């Protein structure tokens, strides 16, 4: 059985960070649009659609694998995320975010699947694991900023670490069937351009939105990325709030590297809840 490549302690750390946020409540009133620093701990519940292919060095084209349909990886799973930001002066800001999705499964293949130079025949059991770590960093400039609204543009970097593993009985070329294991990983950094906005609907209710997009070839990667989200947060205490969010991520990547020649695509979409502290 393939072991999922999980990050130990991520969930426990998120829970601990959430408890710490509550402890940070103070008596100083701060409107969200005027916050200088903020930290969110999120619980994201996305619907997931993932495809991947890896071609072999000898030119054999890899199967485009639907990881949820072909390998029976979960198509919906909760995952923690951490989001933080700070203002630099009156117009500039910097944000960072991290979240991870780790899945594994064991399933009987409904068709022949070629991954790298191995073909796993129909009906054979394939143990699989697919892990994703996503890091985002962006710098923003607000061209509209007052007591009620904040609207600006952002330039950032979206970095994704992918790890995929397939294990089962398969064959290489015309050789006999035997146990095979294939692993691949890739680190894909893509720059992004975006817009963001916030509106102070009431002294305690803030509406936020953000969209990042880019279609660009960078080194060994040719990719397209759309990251969009809308949220509403309410200050339960002066510096501590709760909120709801909906996020949509569409990522399509062609890879031409020595160890991974193929493509990878995923879509995340779904709701999230979060706890935040801001000052």
KOLDREN-557778 format. One record per atom (N, C-alpha, C): x, y, z; residue in three letters. Coordinates in steps of 0.2 Angstrom, whole numbers, padded with zeros to 4 digits, always signed. Layout:
<marmis>
XYZALA...
</marmis>
This chain:
<marmis>
+0004-0006+0000UNK+0000+0000+0000UNK+0004+0006+0000UNK+0003+0011-0004UNK+0007+0017-0005UNK+0005+0021+0001UNK+0009+0024+0005UNK+0008+0029+0010UNK+0007+0036+0007UNK+0002+0039+0009UNK+0001+0046+0007UNK+0007+0050+0010UNK+0009+0055+0006UNK+0015+0059+0008UNK+0013+0065+0012UNK+0010+0064+0018UNK+0007+0069+0022UNK+0012+0073+0026UNK+0010+0080+0027UNK+0014+0084+0031UNK+0012+0083+0038UNK+0016+0080+0042UNK+0014+0079+0049UNK+0014+0085+0053UNK+0008+0085+0057UNK+0007+0091+0061UNK+0004+0097+0058UNK+0002+0097+0052UNK-0001+0103+0049UNK-0008+0104+0052UNK-0012+0099+0053UNK-0019+0100+0056UNK-0018+0102+0063UNK-0014+0099+0066UNK-0013+0101+0074UNK-0010+0108+0074UNK-0006+0110+0070UNK-0003+0117+0070UNK-0009+0122+0068UNK-0013+0120+0064UNK-0019+0125+0062UNK-0024+0126+0068UNK-0025+0120+0071UNK-0029+0120+0077UNK-0026+0125+0083UNK-0020+0124+0084UNK-0016+0128+0089UNK-0016+0135+0087UNK-0015+0136+0080UNK-0015+0143+0078UNK-0022+0147+0079UNK-0027+0143+0078UNK-0034+0145+0079UNK-0035+0147+0086UNK-0033+0143+0091UNK-0034+0144+0098UNK-0030+0151+0100UNK-0024+0151+0097UNK-0020+0157+0098UNK-0023+0164+0096UNK-0027+0163+0090UNK-0030+0169+0087UNK-0035+0172+0092UNK-0039+0167+0095UNK-0044+0169+0100UNK-0041+0173+0106UNK-0035+0170+0108UNK-0032+0173+0114UNK-0029+0180+0112UNK-0029+0182+0106UNK-0026+0189+0104UNK-0032+0194+0104UNK-0038+0193+0106UNK-0043+0198+0106UNK-0041+0204+0111UNK-0042+0210+0109UNK-0040+0216+0113UNK-0046+0221+0113UNK-0045+0226+0117UNK-0051+0231+0117UNK-0050+0237+0112UNK-0044+0237+0108UNK-0044+0242+0104UNK-0048+0241+0097UNK-0052+0245+0096UNK-0056+0244+0090UNK-0053+0245+0083UNK-0054+0241+0078UNK-0050+0241+0072UNK-0055+0239+0066UNK-0056+0244+0062UNK-0060+0242+0056UNK-0056+0238+0051UNK-0059+0233+0048UNK-0055+0228+0044UNK-0051+0232+0038UNK-0054+0237+0035UNK-0051+0240+0029UNK-0045+0244+0032UNK-0045+0246+0038UNK-0039+0249+0041UNK-0034+0245+0045UNK-0035+0238+0045UNK-0030+0234+0048UNK-0023+0234+0045UNK-0018+0234+0050UNK-0011+0234+0047UNK-0008+0227+0047UNK-0011+0222+0051UNK-0008+0216+0051UNK-0014+0211+0052UNK-0014+0205+0048UNK-0020+0200+0049UNK-0017+0193+0048UNK-0021+0189+0051UNK-0019+0181+0051UNK-0026+0178+0051UNK-0026+0173+0046UNK-0032+0169+0046UNK-0030+0161+0046UNK-0034+0157+0049UNK-0034+0150+0049UNK-0040+0148+0046UNK-0040+0144+0041UNK-0045+0142+0037UNK-0046+0135+0037UNK-0053+0133+0036UNK-0055+0126+0035UNK-0058+0126+0028UNK-0055+0123+0023UNK-0057+0123+0016UNK-0060+0116+0014UNK-0066+0116+0011UNK-0069+0110+0009UNK-0071+0110+0002UNK-0066+0108-0002UNK-0066+0109-0010UNK-0069+0103-0013UNK-0072+0104-0019UNK-0073+0098-0024UNK-0067+0098-0028UNK-0064+0092-0029UNK-0058+0092-0033UNK-0058+0088-0039UNK-0055+0090-0044UNK-0055+0087-0051UNK-0047+0087-0053UNK-0044+0081-0054UNK-0037+0081-0055UNK-0035+0076-0061UNK-0031+0078-0066UNK-0029+0074-0071UNK-0021+0075-0071UNK-0018+0069-0073UNK-0011+0069-0074UNK-0009+0064-0079UNK-0003+0066-0083UNK+0000+0061-0087UNK+0008+0062-0087UNK+0011+0056-0088UNK+0018+0056-0088UNK+0020+0051-0094UNK+0024+0054-0099UNK+0026+0050-0104UNK+0033+0048-0103UNK+0035+0042-0106UNK+0042+0039-0105UNK+0047+0043-0109UNK+0054+0041-0107UNK+0059+0044-0110UNK+0060+0041-0117UNK+0057+0035-0119UNK+0058+0033-0126UNK+0052+0035-0130UNK+0048+0040-0128UNK+0043+0043-0132UNK+0036+0040-0131UNK+0035+0035-0127UNK+0028+0032-0126UNK+0024+0037-0123UNK+0018+0038-0126UNK+0014+0044-0123UNK+0010+0041-0117UNK+0010+0044-0111UNK+0007+0042-0105UNK-0001+0043-0106UNK-0004+0039-0102UNK-0012+0040-0102UNK-0014+0046-0098UNK-0019+0050-0100UNK-0021+0055-0096UNK-0026+0052-0091UNK-0023+0052-0085UNK-0027+0049-0079UNK-0031+0054-0076UNK-0038+0052-0075UNK-0042+0055-0070UNK-0041+0052-0063UNK-0038+0056-0059UNK-0036+0053-0052UNK-0042+0051-0048UNK-0048+0055-0049UNK-0054+0053-0045UNK-0057+0048-0048UNK-0058+0047-0055UNK-0062+0042-0058UNK-0058+0036-0059UNK-0052+0036-0061UNK-0047+0030-0063UNK-0044+0027-0057UNK-0042+0032-0052UNK-0038+0029-0046UNK-0042+0030-0040UNK-0048+0032-0040UNK-0053+0033-0034UNK-0050+0037-0029UNK-0046+0042-0030UNK-0045+0047-0025UNK-0051+0051-0023UNK-0051+0053-0017UNK-0057+0057-0015UNK-0058+0063-0019UNK-0064+0064-0021UNK-0066+0071-0025UNK-0068+0076-0020UNK-0068+0075-0014UNK-0070+0080-0009UNK-0067+0079-0002UNK-0063+0084+0000UNK-0059+0083+0007UNK-0058+0089+0010UNK-0058+0089+0017UNK-0057+0096+0020UNK-0049+0096+0021UNK-0047+0103+0021UNK-0040+0104+0021UNK-0039+0111+0025UNK-0034+0111+0029UNK-0032+0117+0032UNK-0028+0122+0028UNK-0029+0128+0029UNK-0025+0134+0026UNK-0023+0139+0030UNK-0018+0143+0029UNK-0016+0148+0033UNK-0014+0154+0028UNK-0017+0160+0030UNK-0017+0166+0026UNK-0015+0172+0031UNK-0010+0176+0028UNK-0007+0181+0033UNK-0005+0187+0028UNK-0006+0193+0031UNK-0004+0199+0027UNK-0002+0205+0032UNK+0001+0210+0028UNK+0004+0216+0032UNK+0004+0222+0027UNK+0002+0228+0030UNK+0003+0234+0026UNK+0009+0237+0027UNK+0012+0239+0021UNK+0018+0243+0021UNK+0017+0250+0019UNK+0017+0255+0024UNK+0014+0261+0022UNK+0007+0262+0021UNK+0004+0266+0018UNK-0003+0267+0017UNK-0005+0264+0011UNK-0001+0262+0006UNK-0004+0260-0001UNK-0001+0253-0002UNK+0004+0251+0001UNK+0007+0244-0001UNK+0005+0239+0004UNK+0005+0232+0002UNK+0004+0227+0006UNK+0007+0221+0004UNK+0008+0216+0008UNK+0011+0209+0006UNK+0007+0204+0009UNK+0006+0199+0006UNK+0002+0193+0008UNK+0005+0186+0007UNK+0004+0181+0011UNK+0007+0175+0010UNK+0001+0170+0012UNK+0001+0164+0009UNK-0004+0159+0010UNK+0000+0152+0009UNK-0003+0147+0013UNK-0001+0140+0012UNK-0007+0135+0013UNK-0008+0130+0009UNK-0012+0125+0010UNK-0010+0119+0007UNK-0012+0113+0009UNK-0010+0106+0006UNK-0015+0102+0005UNK-0015+0097+0001UNK-0020+0092-0001UNK-0016+0085-0002UNK-0017+0081+0003UNK-0014+0074+0002UNK-0019+0069+0002UNK-0019+0064-0003UNK-0024+0059-0004UNK-0020+0053-0006UNK-0023+0047-0004UNK-0021+0040-0007UNK-0027+0036-0007UNK-0026+0031-0011UNK-0032+0026-0013UNK-0029+0019-0016UNK-0033+0014-0016UNK-0032+0008-0019UNK-0038+0006-0023UNK-0037+0005-0029UNK-0043+0003-0034UNK-0041-0001-0039UNK-0046-0005-0042UNK-0045-0009-0048UNK-0046-0005-0054UNK-0041-0005-0059UNK-0041-0001-0065UNK-0047-0003-0069UNK-0051+0002-0072UNK-0056+0000-0077UNK-0053+0001-0084UNK-0047+0002-0085UNK-0044+0002-0092UNK-0036+0002-0091UNK-0033+0000-0097UNK-0026+0000-0097UNK-0023+0008-0095UNK-0018+0008-0091UNK-0016+0015-0089UNK-0008+0014-0090UNK-0005+0019-0094UNK+0002+0019-0095UNK+0004+0025-0091UNK+0009+0024-0087UNK+0012+0030-0083UNK+0020+0029-0083UNK+0023+0034-0086UNK+0030+0033-0087UNK+0031+0028-0092UNK+0035+0023-0091UNK+0036+0017-0096UNK+0032+0011-0094UNK+0028+0011-0089UNK+0024+0005-0086UNK+0017+0006-0088UNK+0014+0000-0090UNK+0007+0000-0092UNK+0004-0005-0087UNK-0001-0002-0083UNK-0005-0006-0078UNK-0011-0009-0082UNK-0012-0015-0083UNK-0017-0018-0087UNK-0024-0017-0083UNK-0029-0017-0087UNK-0036-0016-0084UNK-0037-0022-0079UNK-0041-0020-0074UNK-0043-0025-0069UNK-0037-0026-0064UNK-0031-0024-0064UNK-0026-0024-0059UNK-0027-0019-0054UNK-0025-0020-0048UNK-0026-0016-0042UNK-0020-0011-0042UNK-0021-0004-0042UNK-0016+0001-0042UNK-0017+0005-0035UNK-0011+0005-0031UNK-0011+0009-0025UNK-0008+0016-0028UNK-0011+0021-0026UNK-0009+0028-0028UNK-0009+0033-0022UNK-0005+0038-0023UNK-0005+0044-0019UNK-0003+0050-0023UNK-0007+0055-0021UNK-0005+0062-0024UNK-0006+0067-0019UNK+0000+0071-0018UNK+0000+0076-0013UNK+0002+0083-0017UNK-0001+0088-0014UNK+0000+0095-0017UNK+0001+0099-0011UNK+0006+0103-0012UNK+0007+0109-0007UNK+0007+0115-0011UNK+0003+0120-0009UNK+0003+0126-0013UNK+0005+0132-0008UNK+0010+0136-0011UNK+0012+0142-0008UNK+0011+0148-0012UNK+0008+0154-0009UNK+0007+0160-0013UNK+0010+0166-0009UNK+0013+0170-0013UNK+0016+0176-0010UNK+0014+0182-0015UNK+0012+0187-0013UNK+0010+0193-0017UNK+0011+0200-0014UNK+0013+0205-0018UNK+0014+0212-0016UNK+0008+0216-0019UNK+0005+0220-0016UNK-0001+0223-0018UNK+0000+0231-0018UNK-0003+0235-0022UNK-0003+0242-0022UNK-0011+0244-0022UNK-0013+0248-0017UNK-0020+0250-0017UNK-0021+0257-0021UNK-0024+0257-0026UNK-0025+0264-0030UNK-0031+0267-0027UNK-0036+0264-0024UNK-0041+0267-0020UNK-0041+0264-0013UNK-0041+0269-0008UNK-0040+0267-0001UNK-0043+0273+0003UNK-0048+0271+0007UNK-0051+0276+0011UNK-0055+0272+0017UNK-0059+0275+0021UNK-0062+0272+0027UNK-0067+0266+0025UNK-0069+0266+0019UNK-0074+0262+0017UNK-0072+0257+0012UNK-0067+0258+0008UNK-0065+0254+0003UNK-0057+0253+0002UNK-0055+0247-0001UNK-0048+0246-0003UNK-0048+0242-0009UNK-0045+0245-0014UNK-0045+0242-0021UNK-0038+0243-0024UNK-0036+0237-0026UNK-0029+0237-0029UNK-0027+0232-0034UNK-0021+0232-0036UNK-0018+0227-0040UNK-0012+0223-0036UNK-0011+0217-0039UNK-0006+0213-0035UNK-0001+0209-0040UNK+0005+0209-0039UNK+0010+0204-0042UNK+0012+0199-0038UNK+0012+0193-0040UNK+0014+0188-0035UNK+0017+0182-0038UNK+0018+0176-0034UNK+0021+0170-0036UNK+0017+0165-0033UNK+0014+0160-0037UNK+0010+0154-0035UNK+0015+0148-0036UNK+0017+0145-0031UNK+0022+0139-0031UNK+0018+0133-0029UNK+0018+0128-0033UNK+0015+0121-0031UNK+0020+0116-0032UNK+0020+0112-0026UNK+0024+0106-0026UNK+0019+0100-0027UNK+0020+0096-0032UNK+0016+0090-0034UNK+0020+0084-0032UNK+0017+0079-0030UNK+0020+0072-0029UNK+0015+0067-0031UNK+0017+0062-0035UNK+0012+0057-0037UNK+0016+0050-0037UNK+0012+0045-0035UNK+0015+0038-0035UNK+0010+0033-0037UNK+0012+0028-0041UNK+0008+0023-0043UNK+0011+0016-0042UNK+0008+0011-0039UNK+0011+0005-0037UNK+0006-0001-0039UNK+0008-0006-0042UNK+0004-0011-0044UNK+0008-0016-0049UNK+0004-0021-0051UNK+0006-0026-0056UNK+0006-0023-0063UNK+0012-0022-0067UNK+0012-0019-0073UNK+0017-0022-0077UNK+0018-0020-0084UNK+0023-0022-0088UNK+0026-0016-0092UNK+0032-0017-0093UNK+0036-0012-0097UNK+0037-0015-0104UNK+0034-0012-0109UNK+0034-0015-0116UNK+0031-0021-0117UNK+0035-0026-0119UNK+0032-0033-0120UNK+0034-0038-0115UNK+0037-0035-0109UNK+0040-0039-0104UNK+0034-0042-0100UNK+0035-0047-0096UNK+0030-0050-0092UNK+0028-0046-0086UNK+0022-0047-0084UNK+0019-0042-0079UNK+0022-0044-0072UNK+0024-0039-0068UNK+0027-0039-0062UNK+0026-0033-0058UNK+0027-0033-0051UNK+0026-0028-0047UNK+0030-0022-0049UNK+0027-0016-0050UNK+0030-0010-0052UNK+0029-0004-0048UNK+0033+0001-0047UNK+0032+0007-0043UNK+0035+0013-0047UNK+0031+0018-0048UNK+0033+0024-0051UNK+0031+0030-0047UNK+0036+0034-0046UNK+0035+0041-0042UNK+0038+0046-0047UNK+0034+0052-0046UNK+0036+0058-0049UNK+0035+0064-0045UNK+0039+0069-0045UNK+0037+0075-0042UNK+0039+0081-0046UNK+0036+0087-0045UNK+0038+0093-0048UNK+0037+0099-0044UNK+0041+0104-0045UNK+0040+0110-0041UNK+0039+0116-0047UNK+0033+0118-0047UNK+0031+0123-0052UNK+0029+0130-0050UNK+0034+0135-0051UNK+0033+0142-0049UNK+0030+0146-0055UNK+0024+0149-0054UNK+0021+0153-0059UNK+0020+0160-0056UNK+0022+0165-0060UNK+0020+0172-0058UNK+0012+0173-0059UNK+0010+0178-0055UNK+0003+0180-0056UNK+0002+0187-0056UNK-0004+0189-0059UNK-0006+0196-0059UNK-0013+0196-0056UNK-0015+0201-0052UNK-0022+0200-0049UNK-0025+0207-0047UNK-0031+0207-0045UNK-0035+0212-0042UNK-0038+0210-0036UNK-0038+0215-0031UNK-0041+0213-0025UNK-0045+0219-0022UNK-0050+0218-0018UNK-0055+0223-0016UNK-0058+0222-0009UNK-0059+0227-0005UNK-0062+0226+0001UNK-0067+0232+0002UNK-0073+0230+0005UNK-0078+0235+0007UNK-0081+0234+0014UNK-0080+0240+0018UNK-0083+0240+0024UNK-0090+0241+0025UNK-0094+0236+0024UNK-0101+0236+0024UNK-0104+0239+0030UNK-0102+0237+0036UNK-0103+0240+0043UNK-0097+0240+0047UNK-0097+0243+0053UNK-0091+0244+0057UNK-0088+0237+0058UNK-0092+0231+0058UNK-0089+0225+0060UNK-0090+0220+0054UNK-0093+0222+0048UNK-0094+0217+0043UNK-0090+0220+0037UNK-0085+0215+0034UNK-0081+0217+0029UNK-0082+0212+0023UNK-0083+0214+0017UNK-0083+0210+0011UNK-0077+0211+0007UNK-0074+0205+0005UNK-0068+0205+0001UNK-0068+0200-0005UNK-0064+0202-0010UNK-0064+0198-0016UNK-0057+0199-0019UNK-0055+0193-0022UNK-0048+0193-0025UNK-0048+0189-0031UNK-0045+0190-0037UNK-0044+0186-0042UNK-0037+0187-0045UNK-0033+0181-0046UNK-0027+0181-0049UNK-0027+0177-0055UNK-0023+0179-0060UNK-0023+0175-0067UNK-0017+0176-0070UNK-0015+0171-0074UNK-0009+0171-0078UNK-0009+0165-0083UNK-0007+0166-0089UNK-0006+0161-0094UNK+0001+0162-0097UNK+0006+0158-0095UNK+0013+0160-0097UNK+0017+0154-0097UNK+0022+0154-0101UNK+0027+0149-0101UNK+0034+0151-0098UNK+0036+0147-0093UNK+0041+0149-0089UNK+0046+0143-0088UNK+0052+0143-0091UNK+0057+0138-0091UNK+0054+0131-0094UNK+0053+0126-0090UNK+0051+0120-0092UNK+0043+0119-0091UNK+0040+0124-0089UNK+0033+0124-0088UNK+0029+0129-0093UNK+0023+0126-0095UNK+0019+0130-0099UNK+0012+0130-0095UNK+0010+0135-0092UNK+0004+0135-0088UNK-0001+0140-0088UNK-0007+0139-0085UNK-0012+0144-0085UNK-0015+0143-0078UNK-0016+0148-0074UNK-0019+0148-0068UNK-0024+0153-0067UNK-0030+0151-0064UNK-0035+0156-0061UNK-0036+0154-0054UNK-0036+0160-0050UNK-0037+0159-0043UNK-0042+0165-0041UNK-0048+0163-0039UNK-0053+0168-0037UNK-0056+0166-0030UNK-0058+0171-0026UNK-0061+0170-0020UNK-0065+0176-0018UNK-0071+0175-0014UNK-0075+0180-0011UNK-0076+0178-0004UNK-0076+0183+0000UNK-0077+0181+0007UNK-0081+0187+0011UNK-0084+0185+0017UNK-0087+0190+0021UNK-0085+0188+0028UNK-0082+0193+0032UNK-0080+0192+0039UNK-0083+0197+0043UNK-0084+0194+0050UNK-0088+0198+0055UNK-0084+0198+0061UNK-0082+0204+0064UNK-0078+0205+0070UNK-0083+0203+0076UNK-0082+0197+0079UNK-0085+0195+0085UNK-0082+0200+0091UNK-0076+0200+0091UNK-0072+0205+0095UNK-0069+0210+0091UNK-0066+0215+0095UNK-0063+0221+0091UNK-0058+0219+0086UNK-0054+0214+0088UNK-0048+0211+0084UNK-0049+0204+0082UNK-0054+0201+0083UNK-0055+0194+0081UNK-0061+0193+0078UNK-0061+0190+0072UNK-0067+0189+0068UNK-0068+0182+0065UNK-0074+0180+0063UNK-0075+0174+0059UNK-0078+0176+0052UNK-0077+0171+0048UNK-0080+0172+0041UNK-0081+0166+0037UNK-0084+0167+0031UNK-0085+0162+0026UNK-0082+0164+0020UNK-0081+0159+0016UNK-0077+0161+0009UNK-0079+0156+0004UNK-0079+0158-0002UNK-0079+0153-0008UNK-0073+0154-0012UNK-0070+0148-0014UNK-0064+0149-0018UNK-0064+0144-0024UNK-0061+0147-0030UNK-0061+0143-0036UNK-0054+0144-0038UNK-0051+0138-0039UNK-0044+0137-0042UNK-0044+0133-0048UNK-0041+0135-0054UNK-0041+0131-0060UNK-0033+0132-0062UNK-0030+0126-0062UNK-0023+0126-0064UNK-0022+0121-0069UNK-0018+0123-0074UNK-0017+0118-0080UNK-0009+0119-0082UNK-0006+0114-0082UNK+0002+0114-0082UNK+0004+0109-0087UNK+0008+0111-0092UNK+0012+0106-0096UNK+0019+0106-0094UNK+0022+0100-0093UNK+0029+0100-0090UNK+0033+0096-0095UNK+0039+0099-0096UNK+0044+0096-0101UNK+0051+0096-0097UNK+0051+0091-0092UNK+0057+0090-0088UNK+0060+0083-0089UNK+0066+0082-0087UNK+0069+0075-0088UNK+0065+0070-0084UNK+0063+0072-0078UNK+0059+0067-0074UNK+0052+0067-0075UNK+0049+0072-0078UNK+0042+0072-0079UNK+0040+0076-0086UNK+0039+0072-0091UNK+0037+0075-0097UNK+0029+0073-0098UNK+0025+0078-0097UNK+0018+0077-0098UNK+0014+0083-0096UNK+0008+0082-0092UNK+0004+0087-0090UNK+0001+0086-0083UNK-0002+0091-0080UNK-0005+0090-0074UNK-0010+0096-0074UNK-0016+0094-0071UNK-0021+0099-0071UNK-0026+0098-0065UNK-0028+0103-0061UNK-0032+0102-0056UNK-0037+0108-0055UNK-0043+0106-0052UNK-0048+0112-0050UNK-0050+0110-0043UNK-0050+0116-0039UNK-0052+0116-0033UNK-0058+0121-0033UNK-0064+0119-0030UNK-0069+0124-0029UNK-0073+0122-0023UNK-0075+0127-0019UNK-0079+0125-0013UNK-0079+0130-0008UNK-0082+0129-0003UNK-0083+0134+0003UNK-0077+0133+0008UNK-0076+0138+0012UNK-0072+0138+0018UNK-0074+0142+0023UNK-0072+0141+0029UNK-0074+0145+0035UNK-0067+0147+0038UNK-0067+0153+0042UNK-0060+0155+0044UNK-0061+0159+0051UNK-0056+0159+0054UNK-0055+0163+0061UNK-0049+0167+0059UNK-0050+0174+0061UNK-0045+0179+0059UNK-0044+0183+0065UNK-0037+0185+0066UNK-0035+0191+0070UNK-0032+0196+0066UNK-0033+0203+0068UNK-0031+0208+0064UNK-0030+0214+0069UNK-0025+0218+0067UNK-0023+0224+0071UNK-0022+0230+0067UNK
</marmis>
